[in-house]
Amino acid sequence: MSVLDNRPALKAAVDQVAEVAGYLWQKGWAERNGGNITINITDQVDDALRAMPAIDEPRAIGKTLPHIKGCWFYCKGTGKRMRDLSHDPMANGSIIRILPDCAHYEIVADAVVAPTSELPSHLAVHDYLLAKGSPYRASLHTHPIELVALTHNKKWMEKDVATRMLWSMIPETKAFCPRGLGMVPYMLPSSVELADATIKALDEDYDVVMWEKHGVFAVDTDIMSAFDQVDVLNKSALIYIAARNMGFEPDGMTDAQMKELSSVFGLPK
């Protein structure tokens, strides 16, 4: 029996993670055990689940995060594959709760599946989101091929240069990703420095942050919305690369066209 049984809201949230995990694998963005997903499920946890004992000893987060005190999360498991998670999320991920000291967590269900090694980074982002009163409850890290390819050219790592190009490839990109793409220079994966740089970029009003030569980190209200933003941005990168492969530099939308789009749809300038 799973804790998802007879908890439709919680099951729907975890099932959505499984659906997105399948998309990531199908797109080639989640090789082997690549990528991570963490969602804040506190609002879907009922009193009976809150009263359940842990199934493992408390584990240290690695930092103290006061704003996630008492929160609950579903996390992809360390070493687990997205393609497997898409079929069986509770065997390839776990539900955890943050202890009152804000520095430890314990696994509650369904099995002792250690969360991703990047859990401290993900939880630090969720702590930041809660501190600022954000409605965002999902974080996604994945490896979209074309966006990663862009970061191998320093030109695209300059602030908002890639954003301008990606917005200009197709109108939907600015409409659905109005905050563009933040850029973080290469840092060691899973490092505190990378987590801090990601939070700084999010604080600059980005929802999707590019890690040079590595992947993206996206946040949104739910995991499907976070995936959608990455999907749209990568579609624009594909259009750009397709044009270059046909032997020309794409014109892109003009500044006037982009300004008109922003005005009509009430988007940030």
HELIX and SHEET records of a PDB file:
HELIX    1   1 PRO A    8  GLN A   26  1                                  19    
HELIX    2   2 THR A   42  GLN A   44  5                                   3    
HELIX    3   3 ASP A   47  ARG A   50  1                                   4    
HELIX    4   4 PRO A   66  ILE A   68  5                                   3    
HELIX    5   5 MET A   82  LEU A   85  1                                   4    
HELIX    6   6 LEU A  119  ALA A  131  1                                  13    
HELIX    7   7 ILE A  145  LEU A  150  1                                   6    
HELIX    8   8 LYS A  154  MET A  157  1                                   4    
HELIX    9   9 VAL A  161  MET A  169  1                                   9    
HELIX   10  10 PRO A  171  PHE A  176  1                                   6    
HELIX   11  11 VAL A  192  ASP A  203  1                                  12    
HELIX   12  12 ILE A  223  ASN A  245  1                                  23    
HELIX   13  13 ASP A  255  PHE A  265  1                                  11    
SHEET    1   A 9 ARG A  59  ALA A  60  0                                        
SHEET    2   A 9 HIS A 104  ALA A 109 -1                                        
SHEET    3   A 9 GLY A  93  ILE A  98 -1                                        
SHEET    4   A 9 TRP A  72  LYS A  76 -1                                        
SHEET    5   A 9 ASN A  36  ASN A  40 -1                                        
SHEET    6   A 9 ALA A 138  THR A 142 -1                                        
SHEET    7   A 9 GLY A 215  ASP A 220 -1                                        
SHEET    8   A 9 VAL A 208  TRP A 211 -1                                        
SHEET    9   A 9 LEU A 181  VAL A 184  1                                        
END                                                                             
